[in-house]
């Protein structure tokens, strides 16, 4: 009789995983197309804001890198005494964006200690990116600068707060670049120059990361 009851009842259902277990599980990169497409959209959305104002790409750092290389070459152009030794505002902004992007990518690489595909890190990294984007919006609003520049030689962002906003923007996309790259899919949410941030970082090596 007891055997018949066991057959009728069947196997007991497996317990549901806890929230902590779920957060520490890894995502399937093949199922990440939607979020990564949203990342690509945000890259373009943020980039058009900075480019229309100061002609600097916050996510596509190849252009900023090339601009700074040209600025460096300009120091050796022409005879001594007639060289342009000015650190132009556009070059200052490109350098600010490049350094901030790399700092954001360095912070993003801390996720390797947690697990680059774990839900907990992907949620935390996306939240960090959202905070940086919000900080950029607030500082840019407080700066009182205009939105669109007339010419490349006359950028519409010039004061200190606009530099802070640019730094927040670029750091946000640096974090995003790491999140997207570590999922190892066909998506690249930022420019290929993001790979400048991938070689071993002395700061991370110093602290055992």
Secondary structure, DSSP 8 states (H G I E B T S, - for coil): -HHHHHHHH-S-------HHHHHTSB--GGG-HHHHHHHHHHHHHHHHHHHHHHS--SS-HHHHHHHHHHHHHHTTSSSTTSS-----HHHHHHHHHHHHHHHHHHHHTTHHHH-TTBHHHHHHHHHHHHHHHHHHHHHHHHHT--S--SBTTB-S--SHHHHHHHHHHHHHHHHHHHHHHHTTSS--SS-GGGGGGTS--HHHHHTT-
